[in-house]
Amino acid sequence: MHTMARILLAVAIALTAGAHAAEPGDGAIEEQILLAARDLGAAAPQSMITGKTLGLQDESRLPFEVEAGKSYVVAGACDEDCGELSLAAEDPDGAVIDASDENTDTPSLIFRPTASGKVSIHVIMEDCADDACSYGVGFFVLK
């Protein structure tokens, strides 16, 4: 009887772990970001941020260093509970350099800053069917 309880516990743990592993996670989000960036002509990411979460209409700002005259691609993606994610690149004064304008869960930006320094990528979770949705953002130099 004691052995049977151990077997049932092992089966329950295995099923729970398997159900969790089947959920799309950071790897799926990162893959979507890399595919979107590749479609826009970008190479390897300069920076990749995944594992972040936002609730409906919540927002975040992610800082990145840029060089004047270089072109950059920013690609975002969110999980299966997310219906729309918005991105905007802002200069240090908060002026918008570029903003995504389509209703999508994989937004992207392409911009060329006129000055070197920090830009902020403003991320807004426009549509989320859960309490919070996972998202990621990749920052690429355009070749």
Legacy VTK file of the C-alpha trace (Angstrom):
# vtk DataFile Version 3.0
C-alpha trace
ASCII
DATASET POLYDATA
POINTS 143 float
0.000 0.000 0.000
2.817 2.393 0.851
4.435 1.683 -2.539
1.164 2.441 -4.336
0.960 5.873 -2.645
4.498 6.664 -3.808
3.653 5.629 -7.361
0.517 7.789 -7.397
2.481 10.741 -6.004
5.182 10.288 -8.657
2.559 10.120 -11.407
0.830 13.269 -10.093
4.135 15.171 -9.980
5.039 14.012 -13.506
1.648 15.069 -14.887
1.861 18.468 -13.191
5.384 19.053 -14.509
4.356 17.943 -17.995
1.365 20.301 -18.050
3.550 23.214 -17.015
6.255 22.399 -19.567
3.686 22.365 -22.379
2.720 25.989 -21.777
4.372 28.506 -24.105
6.955 30.431 -22.138
9.916 32.675 -22.530
11.418 30.414 -25.224
8.352 30.823 -27.450
8.335 34.585 -26.882
12.049 34.829 -27.660
11.555 32.771 -30.834
8.761 35.119 -32.004
11.025 38.128 -31.370
13.926 36.608 -33.302
11.675 35.695 -36.261
10.162 39.193 -36.426
13.584 40.833 -36.264
14.989 38.523 -38.933
12.059 39.423 -41.226
13.059 43.080 -40.813
16.725 42.394 -41.678
18.204 42.423 -38.173
20.993 40.117 -37.036
21.744 38.904 -33.503
20.135 40.880 -30.686
22.135 43.535 -28.900
19.867 42.853 -25.923
16.966 40.503 -25.197
14.609 40.954 -22.260
12.099 38.182 -21.534
10.265 36.903 -18.496
8.531 40.218 -17.790
4.801 40.492 -17.076
2.259 43.288 -17.312
-1.449 43.439 -16.541
-4.063 44.988 -18.805
-3.094 48.586 -19.688
0.051 48.378 -17.516
3.243 49.790 -18.949
6.984 49.639 -18.555
10.001 51.521 -19.899
13.184 49.685 -20.882
16.379 51.737 -21.399
18.817 51.044 -24.242
21.992 52.768 -25.441
22.059 53.913 -29.074
24.583 55.507 -31.421
23.667 58.308 -33.801
23.424 57.223 -37.423
22.893 53.504 -36.734
19.523 51.931 -37.488
17.819 49.857 -34.827
15.036 47.288 -34.757
12.980 46.665 -31.646
10.742 43.600 -31.734
8.302 42.551 -29.056
6.128 39.524 -28.425
3.763 38.323 -25.738
2.149 35.087 -24.596
-1.039 33.359 -25.738
-3.202 35.354 -23.296
-2.056 38.635 -24.832
-4.027 40.126 -27.702
-2.063 43.333 -28.257
1.268 44.773 -27.167
2.376 48.306 -28.096
5.911 49.669 -28.350
7.279 53.202 -28.664
10.873 54.413 -28.754
11.360 57.664 -26.812
14.364 59.980 -26.623
15.706 61.191 -23.232
13.204 64.092 -23.280
10.257 61.706 -23.775
9.649 62.628 -27.416
8.451 59.652 -29.479
10.976 58.574 -32.121
8.850 55.707 -33.477
5.739 53.827 -32.347
4.002 50.612 -33.370
0.644 51.329 -34.967
-0.816 47.920 -35.728
-2.992 45.823 -33.415
-0.712 42.830 -32.886
0.955 40.701 -30.255
4.287 41.004 -32.121
4.934 44.737 -32.619
8.148 46.106 -34.091
9.923 49.430 -34.566
12.669 50.598 -36.904
14.400 53.888 -36.153
17.644 55.790 -36.627
18.472 58.173 -33.760
20.025 61.540 -34.558
21.968 61.628 -31.272
23.847 59.016 -29.254
22.662 58.199 -25.746
19.801 56.412 -24.043
16.397 55.721 -25.514
13.494 54.198 -23.630
11.298 51.545 -25.144
7.816 52.184 -23.784
5.873 48.905 -23.551
2.090 48.882 -23.038
-0.006 45.745 -22.549
-3.061 46.827 -24.563
-4.984 43.535 -24.334
-4.510 40.722 -21.832
-7.062 37.998 -21.086
-5.426 37.061 -17.757
-4.382 38.973 -14.629
-0.966 39.439 -16.262
0.614 38.481 -19.579
4.260 37.635 -20.222
6.191 39.608 -22.806
9.655 40.150 -24.143
11.523 42.763 -26.157
14.575 42.359 -28.363
16.838 45.252 -29.335
18.810 44.819 -32.574
21.205 46.808 -34.753
19.942 46.790 -38.350
22.555 45.687 -40.868
LINES 1 144
143 0 1 2 3 4 5 6 7 8 9 10 11 12 13 14 15 16 17 18 19 20 21 22 23 24 25 26 27 28 29 30 31 32 33 34 35 36 37 38 39 40 41 42 43 44 45 46 47 48 49 50 51 52 53 54 55 56 57 58 59 60 61 62 63 64 65 66 67 68 69 70 71 72 73 74 75 76 77 78 79 80 81 82 83 84 85 86 87 88 89 90 91 92 93 94 95 96 97 98 99 100 101 102 103 104 105 106 107 108 109 110 111 112 113 114 115 116 117 118 119 120 121 122 123 124 125 126 127 128 129 130 131 132 133 134 135 136 137 138 139 140 141 142
